[in-house]
Amino acid sequence: MKRILVAFLILGCAVPLMLLLIQQVLLSTDPGRVSHFRAMWYYVWPAAVFLIAAAGASLPGMLLFLGIALIANILLYGLLGLVVGLCWMLMSRPSLSGARTRSHH
């Protein structure tokens, strides 16, 4: 379960950073596709809504909101990883009824 949680926490940080990197590449190569690309962000970076508050902010303000969005996403992915890890642990445990059945044969 710990590995699953750590993997989800890493993804919670890596996904937004990759999205920002891809956005920068799109801005320099095909700026028309950026708005469509950003519309897809919320599926994998739900905390990106915090970036709306950064519009028109100074550089320190933008960095603050970016940090908040990044940390919130890491926490959301961590929560999802915890749920997935618990489900995985429960599904991989041998069932009690199965253990009793095998011991009577």
C-alpha distances in whole Angstrom, upper triangle without the diagonal:
4,5,5,6,9,10,11,12,14,15,17,19,20,21,24,25,25,27,29,30,31,33,35,36,37,39,41,41,41,41,42,39,37,37,36,33,32,32,29,27,26,24,22,23,24,24,27,29,30,32,34,35,36,39,42,40,41,39,37,37,35,33,32,31,29,27,26,25,23,21,21,20,17,16,17,14,12,12,12,9,8,10,8,5,7,9,7,7,10,12,11,12,16,18,20,23,23,23,26,27,27,28,31,32
4,5,5,6,9,10,11,12,14,15,17,18,20,22,23,24,26,28,29,30,32,34,34,36,38,40,40,40,41,42,38,36,37,36,33,32,32,29,27,26,25,22,22,23,24,26,29,29,30,33,34,34,37,40,38,39,37,35,34,33,31,30,29,27,25,25,24,21,19,20,19,15,15,16,14,11,12,13,9,9,12,11,8,10,13,11,10,14,16,14,16,19,22,24,27,26,26,29,31,30,31,35,36
4,5,5,6,9,10,11,12,14,16,16,18,21,21,22,24,26,26,27,30,31,32,33,36,37,38,38,38,39,36,34,35,34,31,30,31,28,26,25,23,20,21,23,23,26,28,29,30,33,34,34,37,40,38,39,36,35,34,33,30,30,29,27,25,25,24,21,20,20,18,15,16,16,13,11,14,13,9,10,13,11,8,12,14,11,12,15,16,15,17,20,23,25,28,27,27,30,32,31,32,36,36
4,6,5,6,9,10,11,12,15,15,16,19,20,20,22,25,25,26,28,30,31,32,34,36,36,36,36,37,34,32,33,31,28,28,28,25,23,22,20,17,19,20,21,23,26,26,28,31,32,32,35,38,37,37,35,34,33,31,29,29,28,25,24,23,22,19,18,18,16,14,14,14,11,9,11,10,6,8,10,8,6,9,11,9,10,14,14,14,16,20,22,25,27,26,26,30,31,30,32,35,36
4,5,5,6,9,10,10,13,14,15,18,19,20,21,23,25,26,27,29,30,32,33,35,36,36,36,37,34,31,32,31,28,27,27,24,22,21,20,17,17,18,19,21,24,24,26,29,29,30,33,36,34,35,33,31,30,29,27,26,25,23,21,20,19,17,15,15,14,11,11,11,9,6,8,8,5,6,9,8,7,10,12,11,12,15,16,16,18,22,24,26,29,28,28,32,33,33,34,37,38
4,5,5,6,9,10,11,12,14,16,17,18,20,22,23,24,26,28,29,30,32,34,34,35,35,36,33,31,32,31,27,27,28,25,22,22,21,17,17,19,19,21,24,24,25,28,29,29,32,35,33,33,31,29,29,28,25,24,24,22,19,20,19,16,14,16,14,10,11,13,10,8,11,11,8,9,13,12,10,13,15,14,15,18,19,19,21,24,27,29,32,31,31,35,36,35,37,40,41
4,5,5,6,9,10,10,12,15,15,16,18,20,20,21,24,25,26,28,30,31,32,32,32,33,30,28,29,28,25,24,25,22,20,20,18,15,16,18,18,20,23,24,24,28,29,29,31,34,33,33,31,30,30,28,25,25,24,22,20,20,19,16,15,16,13,11,12,13,9,9,12,11,8,10,13,11,10,14,15,14,15,19,19,18,21,25,27,30,32,31,31,35,36,35,37,40,41
4,5,5,6,9,10,10,13,14,15,16,19,20,21,22,24,25,26,28,30,31,31,31,32,28,26,27,26,23,22,23,20,17,17,15,12,13,14,15,17,20,20,22,25,26,26,29,32,30,31,29,28,27,25,23,23,22,19,18,18,16,13,13,13,10,8,9,9,5,6,9,7,5,8,11,9,10,13,14,14,15,18,19,19,21,25,27,30,32,31,32,35,36,36,38,41,42
4,5,5,7,9,10,12,13,15,16,18,19,20,22,24,25,26,28,30,31,31,31,32,29,26,27,27,23,22,23,21,18,17,17,13,13,14,14,16,19,19,20,23,24,24,27,30,28,29,27,25,25,23,21,20,19,17,15,15,14,11,10,11,9,5,7,9,6,5,9,9,7,10,13,12,12,15,17,17,18,21,22,22,24,28,29,32,35,34,35,38,39,39,40,43,44
4,5,5,6,8,11,11,12,14,16,16,18,20,21,22,24,26,28,28,29,29,30,27,25,26,26,22,21,23,20,17,18,17,13,13,16,15,17,20,20,20,24,25,24,27,30,28,29,26,25,25,23,20,20,20,17,15,16,15,11,11,13,10,8,10,12,9,9,12,12,10,13,16,15,15,18,19,18,20,23,24,23,26,29,32,34,37,36,36,40,41,40,42,45,46
4,5,5,6,9,10,10,12,14,15,16,18,20,21,22,24,26,26,26,26,28,24,22,23,22,19,18,20,17,14,15,14,10,10,13,14,15,18,19,19,22,24,23,26,29,27,28,26,25,25,22,20,21,19,16,16,16,14,11,12,13,9,8,11,11,7,9,12,11,10,13,15,14,15,18,19,18,20,23,23,23,26,30,31,34,37,36,36,40,41,40,42,45,46
4,6,6,7,9,11,12,13,15,16,17,19,21,22,23,26,27,26,26,27,24,22,22,22,18,17,18,16,13,13,12,9,8,10,10,12,15,15,16,19,20,20,23,26,25,26,23,23,22,20,18,17,16,13,12,13,10,8,8,9,6,4,7,7,5,7,10,10,10,13,15,14,15,18,19,19,21,24,24,25,27,31,32,35,38,37,38,41,42,42,44,47,47
4,6,6,7,9,10,11,13,15,16,17,19,21,22,24,25,25,25,26,24,21,22,22,19,17,19,17,14,14,15,11,10,12,11,12,16,15,15,19,20,19,22,24,23,23,21,20,20,18,15,16,15,12,10,12,10,6,8,10,7,6,9,10,9,10,13,14,13,16,18,18,18,21,23,22,24,27,27,28,30,34,36,38,41,40,41,44,45,45,47,50,50
4,6,5,6,9,10,10,12,14,15,17,18,20,22,22,23,23,25,22,19,21,21,17,16,19,16,13,15,15,11,10,14,14,14,17,17,17,20,22,21,23,26,24,25,22,22,22,19,17,18,17,14,13,15,13,9,11,13,10,9,13,13,11,13,16,15,14,18,20,19,19,23,24,23,25,28,28,28,31,34,36,39,41,41,41,45,46,45,47,50,50
4,5,5,6,9,10,11,12,14,15,16,18,20,21,21,21,22,19,17,18,17,14,13,15,12,10,11,11,7,7,11,12,11,15,16,15,18,20,19,21,24,24,25,22,22,22,19,17,18,17,13,14,15,12,9,12,13,9,9,13,12,10,13,16,14,14,18,19,18,19,23,23,23,25,28,27,28,31,34,36,39,41,40,41,45,45,45,47,50,50
4,5,5,6,9,10,10,12,14,15,16,19,20,20,19,20,18,15,16,16,13,11,14,12,8,10,11,8,6,10,9,8,12,12,12,15,17,16,18,21,20,21,19,19,18,15,14,15,13,10,11,12,9,7,10,11,8,9,13,12,11,14,17,16,17,20,21,20,22,25,26,26,28,30,30,31,34,37,39,42,44,43,44,48,48,48,50,53,54
4,5,5,6,9,10,11,13,14,15,17,19,19,19,21,18,16,17,18,14,13,16,15,11,14,15,12,10,13,13,11,15,15,13,17,19,17,19,21,20,21,18,18,18,15,13,15,14,10,11,13,11,8,12,13,11,11,15,15,14,16,19,19,19,22,24,23,24,27,28,28,30,32,32,33,36,39,41,44,46,45,46,49,50,50,52,55,55
4,5,5,6,8,10,11,12,14,16,16,17,17,19,16,14,16,16,12,12,15,13,11,14,14,11,11,14,15,13,17,17,16,19,21,19,21,23,23,23,21,21,21,18,17,19,17,14,15,17,14,12,15,16,13,14,17,17,15,18,21,20,19,23,24,23,24,28,28,27,30,32,32,32,36,39,41,44,46,45,46,49,50,49,51,54,55
4,5,5,6,9,10,10,12,14,15,15,15,16,13,11,13,13,9,9,12,10,7,11,12,9,9,12,13,10,14,15,13,16,18,17,18,21,21,22,19,21,20,16,16,18,16,12,14,16,13,11,15,15,13,14,18,17,15,19,21,20,20,24,25,24,25,28,29,28,31,33,33,34,37,40,42,45,47,46,47,50,51,51,53,56,56
4,6,5,6,9,10,10,13,14,15,14,16,14,11,13,14,11,10,13,12,10,13,14,12,11,14,13,11,14,14,12,15,17,15,16,18,18,18,16,17,17,14,13,15,14,10,13,15,12,11,15,16,14,15,19,18,17,20,23,22,23,26,27,26,28,31,31,31,34,36,36,37,40,43,45,48,50,49,50,53,54,54,56,59,59
4,5,5,6,9,10,11,13,14,14,16,14,12,15,15,12,12,16,15,13,16,17,15,14,17,17,14,18,18,15,18,20,18,19,21,21,21,18,20,20,16,15,18,17,14,15,18,16,14,17,19,17,17,21,21,20,22,25,24,24,27,29,28,29,32,33,32,35,37,37,37,40,44,46,49,51,50,51,54,55,54,56,59,60
4,5,5,6,9,10,10,11,11,14,11,9,12,13,9,10,13,12,11,15,16,14,14,17,18,15,18,19,16,19,21,19,20,22,22,23,21,22,22,19,18,21,19,16,18,20,17,16,20,20,18,19,23,22,20,23,26,24,25,28,29,28,30,33,33,32,35,37,37,37,41,44,45,49,50,49,51,54,54,54,56,59,59
4,5,5,6,9,10,10,9,11,9,6,9,11,8,8,12,12,10,14,15,14,13,16,17,13,16,17,14,16,19,16,16,19,19,20,18,20,20,16,16,19,17,14,17,19,16,16,19,20,18,20,23,22,21,24,26,25,26,30,30,29,31,34,34,34,37,39,39,40,43,46,47,51,52,51,53,56,57,56,59,61,62
4,5,5,7,9,10,9,12,11,9,12,14,11,11,15,15,14,17,19,18,16,19,19,16,19,19,16,18,20,17,17,19,19,19,17,19,20,16,16,19,18,15,18,20,18,17,21,22,20,21,25,25,24,27,29,28,29,32,33,32,34,37,37,37,40,42,41,42,45,48,50,53,55,54,55,59,59,59,61,64,64
4,5,5,6,8,9,12,11,10,13,14,12,13,16,16,15,19,20,19,18,21,22,19,21,22,19,21,23,21,20,22,23,23,21,23,23,20,20,23,22,18,21,23,21,20,23,25,22,24,27,26,25,28,31,29,30,33,34,33,35,38,38,37,40,42,42,42,45,49,50,54,55,54,55,59,59,59,61,64,64
4,5,5,5,6,8,7,6,10,11,9,11,14,14,14,18,19,18,18,21,21,18,20,22,18,20,23,20,19,21,23,23,22,24,24,20,21,24,22,19,22,24,21,21,24,25,23,24,28,27,26,29,31,30,30,34,34,33,35,38,38,38,41,43,42,43,46,49,51,54,56,54,56,59,59,59,62,64,64
4,6,6,4,8,8,7,10,12,11,11,15,16,15,19,21,20,19,22,22,18,20,21,17,18,21,19,17,19,20,21,19,22,22,18,19,22,21,18,21,23,21,21,25,25,23,25,29,28,27,30,32,31,32,36,36,35,37,40,40,40,43,45,45,45,49,52,53,57,58,57,59,62,62,62,64,67,67
4,6,7,10,11,10,14,15,14,15,18,19,19,22,24,23,22,25,25,21,24,24,21,22,24,22,20,21,23,23,21,24,24,21,21,25,24,21,24,26,24,23,27,28,26,28,31,31,30,33,35,34,35,38,39,38,40,43,43,42,45,47,47,47,51,54,55,59,60,59,61,64,64,64,66,69,69
4,6,9,9,10,14,14,13,15,18,18,19,22,24,23,23,26,26,23,25,26,23,24,27,24,23,24,26,26,24,27,27,24,24,28,26,23,26,28,26,25,29,30,27,29,32,32,30,34,36,34,35,38,39,38,40,43,43,42,45,47,46,47,50,53,55,58,60,58,60,63,63,63,66,68,68
4,5,6,7,11,11,11,13,16,16,17,21,22,22,22,24,25,22,23,25,22,22,25,23,22,23,25,26,25,28,27,24,25,28,26,23,27,28,25,25,29,29,27,29,32,31,30,33,35,34,35,38,38,37,39,42,42,42,45,47,46,47,50,53,54,58,59,58,60,63,63,62,65,68,67
4,5,5,8,10,10,11,14,15,16,19,21,21,21,23,23,20,21,22,19,19,22,20,18,20,22,23,22,25,24,21,22,25,23,21,25,26,23,24,27,28,26,28,31,30,29,33,34,33,34,38,38,37,39,42,42,42,45,47,46,47,50,53,55,58,59,58,60,63,63,63,66,68,68
4,6,7,8,9,11,13,15,16,19,20,21,21,23,24,20,21,23,20,20,23,22,19,21,24,25,24,28,26,23,25,27,25,23,26,27,24,25,29,29,27,29,32,30,30,33,35,33,35,38,38,37,40,42,42,42,45,47,46,47,50,53,54,58,59,58,60,63,63,63,66,68,68
4,6,5,6,9,10,11,13,16,17,18,18,20,21,18,19,22,19,19,22,21,20,22,24,26,25,27,26,23,24,26,24,22,25,26,23,23,27,26,24,26,29,27,27,30,32,30,31,35,35,34,36,39,38,38,42,43,42,43,47,50,51,54,55,54,56,59,59,59,62,64,64
4,5,5,6,9,10,11,14,16,16,16,17,18,15,16,18,15,15,19,18,16,18,20,22,21,24,22,19,20,23,20,18,21,22,19,20,23,23,21,24,26,25,24,28,29,28,29,33,33,32,35,37,37,37,40,42,41,42,46,49,50,53,54,54,55,58,59,59,61,64,64
4,5,5,6,9,10,12,15,16,15,16,17,14,14,17,14,14,17,17,15,18,20,22,22,24,22,19,21,23,20,18,22,22,19,20,24,23,21,24,26,24,24,28,29,27,29,32,32,32,35,37,36,37,40,41,41,43,46,49,49,53,54,53,55,58,58,59,61,64,64
4,5,5,7,9,12,13,14,15,16,18,15,16,18,16,16,20,20,18,21,23,25,25,27,25,22,23,25,22,20,23,23,20,21,24,23,21,24,26,24,24,27,28,26,28,31,31,30,33,35,35,35,38,40,39,40,43,46,47,50,52,51,53,56,56,56,59,61,61
4,5,5,7,10,11,12,12,14,16,13,15,17,15,16,19,19,18,21,22,24,23,25,24,20,21,23,20,18,21,21,18,18,22,21,18,21,23,21,21,24,26,24,25,29,29,28,30,33,32,33,36,37,36,38,41,44,45,48,50,49,51,54,54,54,57,59,59
4,5,5,8,10,11,10,12,13,10,11,13,11,12,15,15,14,18,19,21,20,22,20,17,18,20,17,15,18,18,15,16,19,18,16,19,21,19,19,23,24,22,24,27,27,27,30,32,32,32,35,37,36,38,41,44,45,48,49,49,51,54,54,54,57,59,59
4,6,7,9,11,11,11,13,10,11,14,13,13,16,17,16,20,21,24,23,25,23,19,21,22,19,17,20,20,16,17,20,19,17,20,22,19,19,23,24,22,24,27,27,26,29,31,31,32,35,36,35,37,40,43,44,47,48,48,50,52,53,53,56,58,58
4,6,6,8,9,10,13,11,12,15,14,15,18,19,19,22,23,26,25,26,24,21,22,23,19,17,20,20,16,16,19,18,15,18,20,17,17,21,21,19,21,25,24,23,26,29,28,28,32,33,32,34,37,40,40,44,45,44,46,49,49,50,52,55,55
4,5,6,5,7,9,7,9,12,11,13,16,16,17,20,21,23,22,23,21,18,18,19,16,14,16,16,12,13,16,14,12,15,17,15,14,18,19,17,19,22,22,22,25,27,27,27,30,32,31,33,36,39,40,43,44,44,46,49,49,49,52,54,55
4,5,5,5,7,6,8,11,11,12,15,16,17,21,21,24,23,24,21,18,19,19,16,14,16,15,11,13,15,13,11,14,15,13,13,17,17,15,18,21,20,20,23,25,25,26,29,30,30,32,34,38,38,41,43,42,44,47,47,48,50,53,53
4,6,6,10,10,11,14,15,16,19,20,21,24,25,27,26,27,25,22,22,22,19,17,19,18,14,14,17,14,11,14,15,12,12,16,16,14,16,19,18,18,21,23,22,23,26,27,27,29,32,35,35,38,40,39,41,44,44,45,47,50,50
4,6,9,9,12,14,14,16,19,19,21,24,24,26,25,25,23,21,20,20,18,15,17,16,12,12,14,12,9,11,13,11,9,13,14,12,14,17,17,16,19,21,21,22,25,26,26,27,30,33,34,37,39,38,40,43,44,44,46,49,49
4,5,6,9,10,11,13,15,16,18,21,21,23,21,21,20,17,17,17,14,12,13,12,9,9,11,9,6,9,11,9,9,13,14,13,15,18,18,18,20,23,23,23,26,28,28,29,32,35,36,39,41,41,42,45,46,46,48,51,52
4,5,7,9,11,12,14,16,17,21,21,23,22,22,20,18,18,17,14,13,14,12,9,10,11,9,7,10,11,8,10,13,13,12,15,17,17,18,21,22,22,24,26,27,28,30,32,35,36,39,40,41,42,45,46,46,48,51,52
4,5,6,8,10,12,13,15,19,18,20,19,19,16,14,14,13,10,10,11,8,5,7,9,6,5,9,10,8,10,13,13,14,16,18,18,20,22,23,24,26,28,29,30,32,34,37,38,40,42,43,44,46,48,48,50,53,54
4,5,5,8,10,10,12,16,16,18,17,17,15,12,13,13,9,8,10,9,6,8,11,9,8,12,13,12,13,16,17,17,19,21,22,22,25,27,27,28,31,32,33,34,37,40,41,44,45,45,47,50,51,51,53,56,56
4,5,6,8,10,11,15,15,18,18,18,15,13,14,14,10,10,12,10,8,11,13,10,10,14,15,13,15,18,18,18,21,23,23,24,27,28,29,30,32,34,34,36,38,42,42,45,47,47,48,51,52,53,55,57,58
4,5,6,7,10,13,12,15,15,15,12,10,11,10,6,7,9,7,6,9,11,9,10,14,14,14,16,18,18,19,22,23,24,25,27,29,30,31,33,35,36,37,39,43,43,46,48,48,49,52,53,54,56,58,59
4,5,5,7,11,10,13,13,13,10,8,10,10,6,6,10,9,7,10,12,11,12,15,16,16,18,20,21,22,24,26,27,27,29,31,32,33,35,37,38,39,42,45,46,48,50,51,52,55,56,56,58,61,62
4,5,6,9,10,13,14,15,12,10,12,12,9,10,13,12,10,13,16,14,15,18,19,18,20,23,23,24,26,28,29,30,32,34,34,36,38,39,40,42,44,47,48,50,52,52,54,56,57,58,60,63,64
4,6,8,8,11,13,13,9,8,11,10,7,10,12,11,10,14,15,14,16,19,19,19,22,24,24,25,27,29,30,31,33,35,35,37,39,40,41,43,45,49,49,51,53,54,55,58,59,59,61,64,65
4,6,5,8,9,10,7,5,8,8,6,8,11,11,10,13,15,15,16,19,20,20,22,24,25,26,28,30,31,32,34,36,37,38,40,41,42,44,46,50,50,53,55,55,56,59,60,61,62,65,66
4,6,9,10,12,9,8,11,12,10,11,14,14,13,16,19,18,19,22,23,23,25,27,28,29,31,33,34,35,37,38,39,40,43,44,45,46,49,52,53,55,57,58,59,62,63,63,65,68,69
4,7,9,11,9,8,12,13,12,13,16,16,16,19,21,21,22,25,26,26,28,30,31,32,34,36,37,38,40,42,43,44,46,47,48,50,52,56,56,59,61,61,62,65,66,67,68,71,72
4,7,8,5,6,9,10,9,11,14,14,15,17,19,19,21,23,24,25,27,29,30,31,33,34,36,37,39,40,42,43,45,46,47,49,51,54,55,58,60,60,61,64,65,65,67,70,71
4,6,5,6,9,10,11,12,14,15,16,18,20,21,22,24,26,27,28,30,31,33,34,36,38,39,40,42,43,44,46,48,49,50,52,56,57,59,62,62,63,65,67,67,69,72,73
4,5,5,6,9,10,10,12,14,15,16,18,20,21,22,24,25,27,28,30,31,32,34,36,37,38,40,42,42,44,46,47,48,50,54,55,58,60,60,61,64,65,65,67,70,71
4,5,5,6,9,10,10,12,14,15,16,18,20,21,22,24,26,27,28,30,31,33,35,36,37,39,40,41,43,45,46,47,49,52,54,56,59,59,59,62,64,64,65,68,69
4,5,5,6,9,10,11,12,14,15,16,18,20,21,22,24,25,27,29,30,31,33,34,36,37,39,40,41,43,45,46,48,51,52,55,57,57,58,61,62,63,64,67,68
4,5,5,6,9,10,10,12,14,15,16,18,20,21,22,24,26,27,28,30,32,33,34,36,37,38,40,42,43,44,46,50,51,53,56,56,57,60,61,61,63,66,67
4,5,5,6,9,10,10,12,14,15,16,18,20,21,22,24,26,26,28,30,31,32,34,36,36,38,40,41,42,44,48,49,52,54,54,55,58,59,59,61,64,65
4,5,5,6,9,10,11,12,14,15,16,18,20,21,22,24,25,27,29,30,31,33,35,35,37,39,40,41,43,47,48,50,53,53,53,56,58,58,59,62,64
4,5,5,6,8,10,10,12,14,15,16,18,20,21,22,24,25,27,28,30,31,33,34,36,37,39,40,42,45,46,49,51,51,52,55,56,57,58,61,62
4,5,5,6,9,10,11,12,14,15,16,18,20,21,22,24,26,27,28,30,31,32,34,36,37,38,40,44,45,48,50,50,51,54,55,55,57,60,61
4,5,5,6,8,10,11,12,14,15,16,18,20,21,22,24,25,26,28,30,31,32,34,36,36,38,42,43,46,48,48,49,52,53,53,55,58,59
4,5,5,6,8,10,11,12,14,15,16,18,20,21,23,24,25,27,29,30,31,33,34,36,37,41,42,44,47,47,48,50,52,52,54,57,58
4,6,5,6,9,10,10,12,14,15,16,18,20,21,22,24,26,27,28,30,32,33,34,36,40,41,43,45,45,46,49,50,51,52,55,56
4,5,5,6,9,10,11,12,14,15,16,18,20,21,22,24,26,26,28,30,31,32,34,38,39,42,44,44,45,48,49,49,51,54,55
4,5,5,6,9,10,10,12,14,15,16,18,20,20,22,24,25,26,28,30,31,32,36,37,40,42,42,43,46,47,47,49,52,53
4,5,5,6,9,10,11,12,14,15,17,18,20,21,23,24,25,27,29,30,32,35,36,38,41,41,42,45,46,46,48,51,52
4,5,5,6,8,10,10,12,14,15,16,18,20,21,22,24,26,27,28,30,34,35,37,39,39,40,43,44,45,46,49,50
4,6,5,6,9,10,10,12,14,15,16,18,20,20,22,24,25,26,28,32,33,35,38,38,38,41,43,43,44,47,48
4,5,5,6,9,10,10,12,14,15,16,18,19,21,22,24,25,27,30,31,34,36,37,37,40,41,42,43,46,47
4,5,5,6,9,10,11,12,14,15,17,18,20,21,23,24,26,30,30,33,35,35,36,39,40,41,42,45,46
4,5,5,6,9,10,10,12,14,15,16,18,20,21,22,24,28,29,31,34,33,34,37,39,39,40,43,44
4,5,5,6,9,10,10,12,14,15,16,18,20,20,22,26,27,30,32,32,33,36,37,37,39,42,43
4,5,5,6,9,10,11,12,14,15,17,18,20,21,25,26,28,30,31,31,34,36,36,38,40,42
4,5,5,6,8,10,11,12,14,15,16,18,20,24,24,27,29,29,30,33,34,35,36,39,40
4,5,5,6,8,10,10,12,14,15,16,18,22,23,26,28,28,28,32,33,33,35,37,38
4,5,5,6,9,10,10,12,14,15,16,20,21,24,26,26,27,30,31,31,33,36,37
4,5,5,6,9,10,11,12,14,16,19,19,22,24,24,25,28,29,30,32,34,36
4,5,5,6,9,10,10,12,14,18,19,21,24,23,24,27,28,29,31,33,34
4,5,5,6,9,10,10,12,16,17,20,23,22,23,26,27,27,29,32,33
4,5,5,6,9,10,11,14,15,17,20,20,21,24,25,25,27,30,31
4,5,5,6,8,10,13,14,17,19,18,20,22,24,24,26,28,30
4,5,5,6,9,12,13,17,19,18,19,22,23,23,25,28,28
4,6,5,6,10,12,14,17,16,17,20,21,21,23,26,27
4,6,5,9,9,12,14,14,15,18,19,19,21,24,25
4,6,8,9,12,14,13,14,17,18,18,21,23,24
4,6,9,12,14,13,13,17,18,17,19,22,23
4,6,9,12,11,11,14,15,15,17,20,21
4,7,9,7,7,11,12,11,13,16,17
4,6,5,6,9,10,11,13,15,16
4,5,5,6,9,10,11,13,15
4,5,5,6,9,10,11,13
4,5,5,6,9,10,11
4,5,5,6,9,11
4,5,5,7,9
4,6,6,7
4,6,6
4,6
4
